[in-house]
């Protein structure tokens, strides 16, 4: 699977990485079973079932000590439901 670099915030209050943007940097895996690779075994086939998704290579821009917004909202909703 080929790689694509994404930049974002790593939250330590929860295990989430929030992507801010993709840098445009891409790395070729060199695998013949990856449709995105230059070494793809059948590049002109229309019925190719090879993988067509990039793996993320994460670059942490900010290390944030509290949970992400989604986790904060979920925690608040759970507290409100308990009442």
Secondary structure, 3 states (H helix, E strand, C coil): CCEEEEEEEEECCCCCEEEEEEEEEEECCCCCCECCCCCCCCCCCCCCCCECCCEEEEEEEEEECCCCHHHHHHHHHHHHHHC
